[in-house]
């Protein structure tokens, strides 16, 4: 008797757990639904699917990832059982081998989404953003982990204070270019929020980056770096930098490194000012880079002259 009651209780709890998952089904975009499951294994959730109102009276047949169900799954409105991380692409057809009608991609996201395995986590996080000036255009990039190199971006959302920012995905799927219509002279009051939804098979992960534009503006390399009179160096502001330069001022870091070393080398001869070199080594490399004088954002890449 006790064994029977225990089995009944387990069945009730299992049913309750499965039914409770219904509230964790969200529509991410057209034809894509996300099932959020707990981190622990063993979840089983019934997900309702609809082929479409136009096929209400048709003999609709369903497939999962191109494979027919056995026994066949039929009907315009059906329910499929999704176990653990086993989502996929569900398509409906006029017959078992007939015309494609519609599809629904079921993706699985862990809740809480704190076990990220698709993107590498480098210095500064999973997503790295930069902008060449304050005109509102910025670029963000990411790197897939080696085991998830085939992962694909499902959706990118960017917004500032509930206003959508249009973005275009890079051809290789490893970055995005966005354009915020922002006045260069206007003080930023709200941060930009960027969310990248990326999937590997049926697993979905969401990565978010939040920033002010002033935090990611990095001047381009300083052009036209040259030497005059044997020891005085000059250069120009980048063409992409904001004008007037008196309002969008730059400050510079200058140093000399030994010949054959890179500008990132710590083995430097000296740090100088006034752009005039007062020493006479046989050969050296002059290095200069810039940053916004007022926001103290990221430094540009080094420009060098040998």
RACOR-V671401 format. One record per pair of residues at least 4 apart in sequence whose C-alpha atoms are under 6 Angstrom apart, sorted by the first residue. I is the first residue (numbers start at 1). J is the second residue. D is the distance in Angstrom with one decimal. If there is no record, write none. Layout:
[[I | J | D] [I | J | D]]
This chain:
[[10 | 14 | 6.0] [16 | 20 | 6.0] [18 | 44 | 5.5] [18 | 45 | 5.2] [24 | 35 | 5.9] [24 | 36 | 5.3] [25 | 34 | 5.7] [25 | 35 | 4.7] [26 | 33 | 5.6] [26 | 34 | 5.2] [27 | 33 | 4.3] [28 | 32 | 5.7] [28 | 33 | 5.5] [31 | 104 | 4.6] [31 | 105 | 6.0] [32 | 104 | 5.7] [32 | 105 | 4.7] [33 | 106 | 5.2] [34 | 106 | 5.9] [34 | 107 | 4.9] [34 | 108 | 5.8] [35 | 108 | 4.9] [36 | 108 | 5.9] [36 | 109 | 4.8] [36 | 110 | 5.6] [36 | 111 | 5.6] [37 | 110 | 5.2] [37 | 111 | 5.5] [38 | 110 | 5.8] [38 | 111 | 5.0] [39 | 110 | 5.7] [42 | 84 | 5.9] [43 | 83 | 5.8] [43 | 84 | 5.0] [44 | 82 | 5.7] [44 | 83 | 4.5] [45 | 81 | 5.6] [45 | 82 | 5.3] [46 | 79 | 6.0] [46 | 80 | 5.4] [46 | 81 | 4.5] [47 | 79 | 5.3] [47 | 80 | 5.3] [48 | 78 | 5.8] [48 | 79 | 4.3] [49 | 77 | 5.7] [49 | 78 | 5.3] [49 | 79 | 5.9] [50 | 76 | 5.7] [50 | 77 | 4.5] [51 | 76 | 5.2] [51 | 102 | 5.8] [56 | 76 | 5.6] [60 | 74 | 5.5] [60 | 75 | 5.1] [60 | 76 | 5.8] [60 | 93 | 5.6] [60 | 94 | 5.1] [61 | 73 | 6.0] [61 | 74 | 4.7] [61 | 92 | 5.5] [61 | 93 | 5.1] [61 | 95 | 5.6] [61 | 96 | 5.8] [62 | 73 | 5.5] [62 | 91 | 5.7] [62 | 92 | 4.4] [63 | 67 | 5.1] [63 | 68 | 4.4] [63 | 90 | 5.6] [63 | 91 | 5.3] [64 | 89 | 5.7] [64 | 90 | 4.6] [65 | 89 | 5.1] [69 | 73 | 5.8] [85 | 108 | 5.8] [87 | 106 | 5.2] [87 | 107 | 5.5] [87 | 202 | 5.2] [88 | 105 | 5.8] [88 | 106 | 5.3] [88 | 202 | 5.6] [89 | 104 | 5.9] [89 | 105 | 4.4] [90 | 103 | 5.4] [90 | 104 | 5.2] [91 | 102 | 5.8] [91 | 103 | 4.2] [92 | 101 | 5.6] [92 | 102 | 5.5] [93 | 98 | 5.6] [93 | 99 | 5.3] [93 | 100 | 4.6] [93 | 101 | 5.3] [94 | 98 | 5.2] [94 | 99 | 5.5] [107 | 202 | 4.9] [107 | 203 | 5.9] [107 | 204 | 5.9] [108 | 202 | 5.9] [108 | 203 | 5.0] [108 | 204 | 5.6] [109 | 204 | 5.0] [118 | 144 | 5.8] [118 | 145 | 5.7] [118 | 148 | 5.5] [119 | 143 | 5.7] [119 | 144 | 4.3] [119 | 145 | 5.3] [120 | 126 | 5.9] [120 | 143 | 5.7] [120 | 144 | 5.7] [120 | 145 | 5.2] [121 | 125 | 5.2] [121 | 126 | 4.5] [127 | 141 | 5.8] [127 | 142 | 5.1] [128 | 140 | 5.4] [128 | 141 | 5.4] [129 | 139 | 5.6] [129 | 140 | 4.0] [130 | 138 | 5.7] [130 | 139 | 5.6] [130 | 216 | 4.7] [130 | 217 | 5.7] [131 | 138 | 4.4] [131 | 216 | 5.9] [131 | 217 | 4.5] [131 | 218 | 5.9] [132 | 217 | 5.6] [132 | 218 | 5.4] [132 | 219 | 5.3] [133 | 217 | 5.7] [133 | 241 | 5.5] [134 | 184 | 5.2] [135 | 184 | 5.6] [136 | 179 | 5.5] [136 | 180 | 4.5] [136 | 181 | 5.8] [136 | 182 | 5.4] [137 | 178 | 5.7] [137 | 179 | 4.3] [137 | 180 | 6.0] [138 | 178 | 5.5] [139 | 176 | 5.7] [139 | 177 | 4.5] [140 | 175 | 5.4] [140 | 176 | 5.4] [141 | 174 | 5.7] [141 | 175 | 3.9] [142 | 174 | 5.5] [144 | 149 | 5.5] [145 | 149 | 6.0] [151 | 199 | 5.4] [151 | 200 | 4.4] [152 | 198 | 5.6] [152 | 199 | 5.5] [153 | 197 | 6.0] [153 | 198 | 4.2] [154 | 197 | 5.5] [154 | 198 | 5.3] [155 | 197 | 5.1] [156 | 195 | 5.8] [156 | 196 | 4.7] [157 | 194 | 5.7] [157 | 195 | 5.2] [158 | 164 | 6.0] [158 | 165 | 5.2] [158 | 193 | 5.6] [158 | 194 | 4.4] [159 | 163 | 5.2] [159 | 164 | 4.3] [159 | 165 | 5.0] [159 | 192 | 5.8] [159 | 193 | 5.5] [160 | 192 | 4.6] [165 | 180 | 5.6] [166 | 178 | 5.8] [167 | 177 | 5.5] [167 | 178 | 4.1] [168 | 176 | 5.6] [168 | 177 | 5.3] [169 | 176 | 4.4] [170 | 175 | 5.2] [170 | 176 | 5.3] [191 | 211 | 5.2] [191 | 212 | 4.8] [192 | 210 | 5.6] [192 | 211 | 5.3] [192 | 212 | 6.0] [193 | 209 | 5.9] [193 | 210 | 4.5] [194 | 208 | 5.5] [194 | 209 | 5.2] [195 | 207 | 5.5] [195 | 208 | 4.3] [196 | 206 | 5.6] [196 | 207 | 5.2] [197 | 205 | 5.9] [197 | 206 | 4.5] [198 | 204 | 5.8] [198 | 205 | 5.6] [199 | 203 | 5.4] [199 | 204 | 4.3] [215 | 297 | 5.5] [218 | 298 | 5.2] [218 | 299 | 6.0] [218 | 300 | 5.5] [219 | 300 | 5.1] [220 | 238 | 5.9] [220 | 300 | 5.7] [221 | 300 | 5.8] [221 | 301 | 5.5] [221 | 303 | 5.9] [222 | 237 | 6.0] [222 | 238 | 5.5] [222 | 303 | 6.0] [223 | 236 | 5.5] [224 | 235 | 5.1] [224 | 236 | 5.9] [225 | 234 | 5.7] [225 | 235 | 4.3] [226 | 233 | 5.7] [226 | 234 | 5.6] [227 | 232 | 5.5] [227 | 233 | 4.4] [228 | 232 | 5.3] [231 | 276 | 5.7] [231 | 277 | 5.2] [232 | 275 | 6.0] [232 | 276 | 4.6] [233 | 275 | 5.6] [245 | 249 | 5.2] [249 | 293 | 5.5] [250 | 291 | 5.5] [250 | 292 | 4.7] [250 | 293 | 4.7] [251 | 290 | 5.6] [251 | 291 | 5.6] [251 | 293 | 5.0] [252 | 289 | 5.6] [252 | 290 | 4.5] [253 | 288 | 5.6] [253 | 289 | 5.5] [254 | 287 | 5.6] [254 | 288 | 4.5] [255 | 270 | 5.9] [255 | 271 | 4.2] [255 | 272 | 5.8] [255 | 287 | 5.3] [256 | 268 | 5.7] [256 | 269 | 5.3] [256 | 270 | 5.5] [256 | 285 | 5.6] [256 | 286 | 4.9] [257 | 268 | 4.2] [257 | 269 | 5.2] [257 | 285 | 5.3] [258 | 284 | 5.0] [259 | 283 | 6.0] [259 | 284 | 4.7] [259 | 285 | 5.7] [263 | 287 | 5.9] [284 | 306 | 6.0] [285 | 305 | 5.7] [285 | 306 | 4.4] [286 | 304 | 5.4] [286 | 305 | 5.1] [287 | 303 | 5.7] [287 | 304 | 4.5] [288 | 302 | 5.7] [288 | 303 | 5.4] [289 | 300 | 5.5] [289 | 302 | 4.9] [290 | 299 | 5.6] [290 | 300 | 5.4] [291 | 299 | 4.7] [292 | 296 | 5.3]]
